[in-house]
Amino acid sequence: MLLSIYLVIRTRYDVYLEQGRLTTAVMAWLSINFRLMVFFAVLYVLAIYYKDRPALHVRFMCSTALLLIAPALVRLLISYQGLSNADSHSFDRNVNIVIAGVITVIDSWRTKRVSAFTLVLAFMVLQKVLWDLREDPVLQAAGHVIAKMF
């Protein structure tokens, strides 16, 4: 799965490179999507680490799926609703935060302890903040560093 995410990011970056479109938006996109791959890896490693504790294992494995809702939702919104990239990214980030928030609250209430989904909610809020700050010089620099790794 990580290889697949990497290859999608790499292919998209190569398309931008061939088109000569290495703009601030592309660098922001690259740095944010690379972070999504890292978030997925962290959740997957946690799921494997807790394989002997089924309740945590299942929660972390389900969390990896929650991270993958955003890219699919964005593609659907762009293809079938005619939304622009920026509008669809903002919409899907908000929807994912609401979904993760509801799951976190319900799971925490049901189990009477802090849910493992809290980590996913934190990742999604961080993604939203990073998206809103995507043209920040620090994120642009991160995008350039990641681009050099490709």
C-alpha positions as CSV (number, residue, x, y, z in Angstrom):
1,M,0.0,0.0,0.0
2,L,2.8,2.4,0.9
3,L,4.5,1.6,-2.5
4,S,1.2,2.3,-4.2
5,I,0.8,5.7,-2.5
6,Y,4.4,6.6,-3.3
7,L,4.0,5.7,-6.9
8,V,0.8,7.8,-7.3
9,I,2.6,10.8,-5.7
10,R,5.6,10.1,-7.9
11,T,3.6,9.8,-11.1
12,R,1.6,12.9,-10.4
13,Y,4.9,14.8,-9.6
14,D,6.4,13.6,-12.9
15,V,3.4,14.9,-14.8
16,Y,3.8,18.3,-13.2
17,L,7.5,18.2,-13.9
18,E,7.0,17.4,-17.6
19,Q,4.4,20.2,-17.9
20,G,6.8,22.7,-16.3
21,R,4.3,23.4,-13.6
22,L,6.5,23.3,-10.5
23,T,4.6,26.1,-8.8
24,T,4.0,26.8,-5.1
25,A,0.7,24.8,-5.4
26,V,2.5,21.8,-6.7
27,M,5.1,22.0,-3.9
28,A,2.3,22.3,-1.3
29,W,0.5,19.3,-2.8
30,L,3.6,17.3,-2.8
31,S,4.5,18.0,0.9
32,I,1.0,17.4,2.1
33,N,0.5,14.1,0.2
34,F,3.9,12.9,1.3
35,R,2.7,13.5,4.9
36,L,-0.4,11.5,4.2
37,M,1.8,8.5,3.3
38,V,3.7,9.0,6.5
39,F,0.5,9.1,8.5
40,F,-0.7,5.9,6.8
41,A,2.7,4.2,7.7
42,V,2.4,5.3,11.4
43,L,-1.1,3.9,11.7
44,Y,-0.2,0.6,9.9
45,V,2.9,0.1,12.1
46,L,0.8,0.7,15.2
47,A,-1.8,-1.9,13.9
48,I,1.0,-4.4,13.4
49,Y,2.5,-3.6,16.8
50,Y,-0.8,-4.2,18.5
51,K,-1.7,-7.4,16.6
52,D,-1.9,-9.3,19.9
53,R,-4.5,-6.8,21.2
54,P,-7.4,-7.2,18.8
55,A,-9.4,-4.1,19.9
56,L,-6.5,-1.8,19.2
57,H,-5.4,-3.7,16.1
58,V,-8.8,-3.3,14.5
59,R,-9.1,0.4,15.4
60,F,-5.7,1.2,13.8
61,M,-6.4,-0.9,10.7
62,C,-9.8,0.9,10.3
63,S,-7.9,4.2,10.8
64,T,-5.8,3.5,7.8
65,A,-9.0,3.2,5.7
66,L,-10.2,6.6,7.0
67,L,-7.1,8.3,5.7
68,L,-7.8,6.9,2.2
69,I,-11.3,8.3,2.1
70,A,-10.1,11.8,1.3
71,P,-8.3,11.0,-2.0
72,A,-11.2,9.0,-3.3
73,L,-13.7,11.7,-2.3
74,V,-11.7,14.4,-4.0
75,R,-11.6,12.5,-7.2
76,L,-15.3,11.9,-7.1
77,L,-16.1,15.6,-6.4
78,I,-13.8,16.8,-9.2
79,S,-15.1,14.2,-11.7
80,Y,-18.8,14.2,-11.0
81,Q,-19.6,17.5,-9.3
82,G,-17.2,19.8,-11.3
83,L,-15.6,21.3,-8.2
84,S,-12.2,22.8,-8.5
85,N,-9.3,21.1,-6.8
86,A,-9.1,23.7,-4.0
87,D,-12.9,23.6,-3.2
88,S,-13.0,19.8,-3.2
89,H,-9.9,19.5,-1.0
90,S,-11.4,21.9,1.6
91,F,-14.7,20.1,1.5
92,D,-13.2,16.6,1.9
93,R,-10.9,17.6,4.7
94,N,-13.9,19.0,6.6
95,V,-15.9,15.9,6.0
96,N,-13.1,13.6,7.1
97,I,-12.6,15.6,10.3
98,V,-16.3,15.3,11.1
99,I,-16.3,11.5,10.3
100,A,-13.2,11.0,12.4
101,G,-14.6,13.2,15.2
102,V,-17.9,11.3,15.4
103,I,-16.1,7.9,15.4
104,T,-13.7,9.1,18.1
105,V,-16.4,10.5,20.3
106,I,-18.6,7.4,20.0
107,D,-15.7,5.0,20.5
108,S,-14.4,7.0,23.5
109,W,-17.9,7.1,25.0
110,R,-18.6,3.4,24.4
111,T,-15.2,2.2,25.8
112,K,-15.0,4.8,28.6
113,R,-11.4,5.7,27.6
114,V,-9.6,7.7,25.0
115,S,-10.1,6.1,21.6
116,A,-7.3,5.0,19.3
117,F,-9.2,7.0,16.7
118,T,-8.0,10.2,18.5
119,L,-4.7,9.8,16.6
120,V,-6.5,9.7,13.3
121,L,-8.5,12.8,14.2
122,A,-5.3,14.6,15.2
123,F,-3.7,13.6,11.8
124,M,-6.8,14.9,10.0
125,V,-6.8,18.2,11.9
126,L,-3.1,18.5,11.2
127,Q,-3.7,17.8,7.5
128,K,-6.4,20.5,7.4
129,V,-4.1,23.0,9.1
130,L,-1.2,22.2,6.7
131,W,-3.6,22.5,3.8
132,D,-4.6,26.0,5.0
133,L,-0.9,26.9,5.4
134,R,0.1,25.3,2.1
135,E,1.8,28.4,0.7
136,D,3.8,29.0,3.9
137,P,7.6,29.2,3.1
138,V,8.3,26.3,5.5
139,L,5.9,23.9,3.7
140,Q,7.2,25.1,0.4
141,A,10.7,24.3,1.5
142,A,9.5,20.8,2.7
143,G,8.0,20.3,-0.7
144,H,11.3,21.1,-2.4
145,V,13.1,18.7,-0.1
146,I,10.6,16.0,-0.9
147,A,10.9,16.8,-4.6
148,K,14.7,16.3,-4.5
149,M,14.1,12.8,-3.0
150,F,12.1,11.8,-6.1
